């Protein structure tokens, strides 16, 4: 897999700290420590050699011993402060604390998230102890999280997923149309504003997402939910999920303005791009903006979710026609 820019920047920063603590480290030893090749380590050193603080005169640049390098060793002689650990600014700490408080309130409203609540509480306590003034400011900020879902509905959907049972929903769409449908629930999601359930809808004969605040009634049926491999619960997005898109020629700008890992040119002028995505909302918005320029999407679950968003948007305008 091609190395991403973020991965290389992380290694470059770590390399400065590593060499500050280990003057004269052999190139082979450094390469083994970072899990890369000696040629890559030397390329990193050459890049750091022309990096520094504004001014970019010789005394402003990160420097190494040329004599040590001639003997296959790396000795850092000037770090320009890059070997000191970074600290959060007051604004960054305040933003992080407010975000954690939002997660804490969301977890508090959600049954079955005891471990998550404890982890968030621990993170808030440690960050507050380390930031002082920012923690005082964060405590004065009023945080209100809307996750409107009737507790009974949420509990019923959770039970259906845990017991792999089918649900009967009485559901009102964005166009205020009430329908009755049987669904096989797969997973619950929350974006901090609303809960939704990904499911296979037997009425629509396809994958759908249903907002729980639009569910008028949810009944657990004594019927096993069917197997739907394409709708298996998806892996978390925290570390980035690989996404492959096949795009028409008019969407070539995606490869130029998006940090893609791989690009394959197609015979008709289109392209296939592979990228690693950490935010499902971002890639969903990208696909919706591209419209018909998108030829295929992998994983299929992402395509289902984007299609569901598009259908919800169209339903919201149905009354105009």
N, C-alpha and C positions, 0 to 999 in steps of 0.2 A: 504494500500500500504506500503511495507517495506520502512523503512527510508534509504535514501542514505547516503554514507559517507560524501558527500558535505553538506547535510542538517545538519548532526550532528556536523561537524566541525564549521559550521556557528553558531549553537546554543552554542557550547562550548566557542567560542570567545565572543559572546554576553553575555553569563552568567558571565564572568569575569567582564566586564564593568558594568553590572547590579548590581552585588553584591558589587562592589567598591562604588557605589553611595547609596546602601541601606544595610548597615551593620545590621545584626540581622534579615534579612528577613525570615519569616516563610517558610518552605519547601513547604507547600500547596500553599502559595501565589506565589512563584516562578514558581511552576508547572502550575498554572493557567495563569500566564503571558506568558509563552512560549508554552502554549497549549499542554502540555504533562502530564505524570503521575508523582507522587511523587517518585516512584521507579526509573523512568528514570532520574529525577533530581539528586537523590543520586548516581546513576551510573555515571552521568556526573561529579559530584564532586569527586568521587573516582578516575576517570580517570585524572582529572585535578591535583589531589593531587600528582600524580607521573609524572607530566609533568613539564617541565621547560627549562632552558637554558643549553647549553653544560657544562659538569662537573657532573651534576646530583647528587651532594652532597646535603645534607639537605638544605643548604642555597641557592641552585640553583633552588629549586622547588617552584611551586605555593603552597601556604599554606592556610589552613582554621583553624578556632578555633574549636578544638575538643569538648571543653566544650559547646559551643553554639550549635554544632550539636547534642549533647546529649539531648538538650532541644528542638530539632526540628527546630532550626534556623540555618541560614547560614551566617557566617561572614568571609569575605576574609581578611587575615592578610598579605599576600605577593602575589603580582600580577606578579612580575618579568617583569614589563613593558607591560604586555599584555592588560592593561586597557587603554593604550594610542592609539589614532587613527593611523592607518597605513598611510604612505605617499608614493606616487609614487616616485621611483627613477628617475634620469634624463633620463636614458635609457627607462624606462617604459612610462614616460610622452611623450618622443619624439616619440616612436612607436605609442602611442594612437593618438597623434596629426596628424601624417602622415596618419594614417588610416582614421581619420575623414576628412582630406583634400581630400583623395581619394573618400570617400562617397560624399563629397560636389561637387566634379567635376562631378561625375556620376549623381547626382541629377540635376546639372545644365544642363546636356545634355538631360534630360528626361522631356518631356512635362507633365504638370499636377502634379508636385511634389513641389508646392510652399510651403506648410506647412512643408514638410520634409526638404526642403532647409533652412527654417527659424530655425527649431529645430537644425539642424546640425550646422548652423552658431552660434547659441546661445551657444551650447556646446563647440565649438572651442574657442569662446571668453572667456568663463568662465575658461576653462582649461588653456588657454594662460595666463590669468591674474594670475592664481594660481601657474604657473610653471616658469615664468620668463625666465631663461636662456634656458630651453628646448624649449620654444616657439620660441626664436630667432633662435635656431638651426633648428627647424622644418620649419621655414619660408624660410630657405636657401636651403631646399631639393626640388628638382624638382619632381613634381608628375604628371604623365601622365596616364590617365585611358583610355584603349581601350574598347569601347563599340560600335563597328562598326555596326550600323543599320541605313539605310536610314531614315531620319526623316519622309518622307511620308509613308513609310512602317510601321514604329512604330505607327504613328498616325492612320493609317487605321486599324491596329490590335486592338489598344485601343478602337476605335469606335465600331468595331465588337463585342468586349467583352461587352462594355457598353450597346449596343443596342441588344445584343444576336442575332446577325446575322451570317450567314454562309460566309466563305471566299473562293475565288478561288485563289489558289497559283500556280505560276510557280516557281518550286524549283529545285535547283541543289544540288545533294548529295555530300558527301565527295569524292565519286568515280567519280565525274564530270559527273553524269548522270542527265539529265534534265527531269523532270516529271511535269504533270499538275494534280492537285488534289483539291477537295473540302474538306474543313475542318470546324469543329465546334470548334472555339477557346474557351478556358476555362480560362487561366491565362498567364500573361507575367512574365518572370523571367530574372534576370541578375546576373551573377557571377562576374561582374566587368570587364570581358573580352568580353563577347558577350551576346546579348539579344536572348531569345528563347521564343517560345509560345507553351504551352501544349495544345493539341487539339485532337479531335476525327477525324481521317482521314477516309473518306468514300472510298477512293481508297484502302487503306490497311485494312479497316474494323477493326480498332483497335486504341488504344491510341498511339500518337506519339508526339515527341518534335521536333520543327523546328527552326533552327537558323535563325534569321532575316537577317544576313549578307549573307545568301545563297538564300534568297527569291529574285527572279528576277522581280516578279510582284505580287501584292496583290490587288485583286478587291473585294469590298464589294458587296455581292449578296443580292437581295431583297427576301431572304429566311430565315425564322427563324432557328436559330441553334437548333439542337435536344437536348433532355435532356439526360445527361450522368452522373448519380449519382456517379459512381466510379471515375469520373474525376472532382468532385466538387472542387473549390479552397481550397487548404489545409491551415490549421492553421499555423501561423508563428512558426518558430523553436526557437525563442529567449529563452523561458523558458523551452525548452526541450519537445520533442514529444514522447509519448510512442510508441515503436516499438516491435512487437512480431515476433520472428523467430523460425521456426522449422528446426532443423539441423540434419544431419546424424552423426553417431558416430565419424567419423574422424574429426569433427569440435568441439569436446568437449573443445578444448583449448579456444574457445571464452568465455566460462563461467569463465575460470580461469584468463584470461588476459584482460577482459573487465568489467567495473563496471556495472554489471547487477542487476536488482531489484528482479528478481525471476527466478528460474530454476526448471523445471519439467523434471524428467527422464522418458523416454519412454520405452516401453517393449523391443524394438529391440536394445536398447543401444543408441539411438538418444536422443535428448533433445529439450525442448522448453524453450527459454529464453525471458524474457521481460526486455527491457532496455529503458532508456530515452535519446533521442538523441538531441543534440543542433545544430549539423552541418550536413546538408543533404549530403554534399560532402563526409564526413567521413564515414557515414553508406553506401553510394553508393559504395565507394572504398572497404569497408569491404565485401559487398555482391559480388562484382565482383571478389575479391580474393578467395572467398569461392567456387565459381563456382557450380558444381553439388552437393556439400554438402548442399546447401540450398534447403529445401523441400517446404517451404511456407513462405510468407512475409505478414505481416499486419502492416500498411494499404496497400490496393491494389495499391494505387497511387504510392507508393514508388517502388513497383515491376515493374509497368509500366515504371517509369523513368529509373530504372536500366537496364531494357530490352532495352529501346531506346538507352541508352549509348552503350550497347553491340552491338546492330545492327549497330550503327554509326561506331564503331571500326571495325566491320567486313567489312562494306562497303568500308572503307578506304583501305583495302587490296584486294578488289575485282579484281582490275586490274592485280594482280599477278597470278590469276588463269585463 
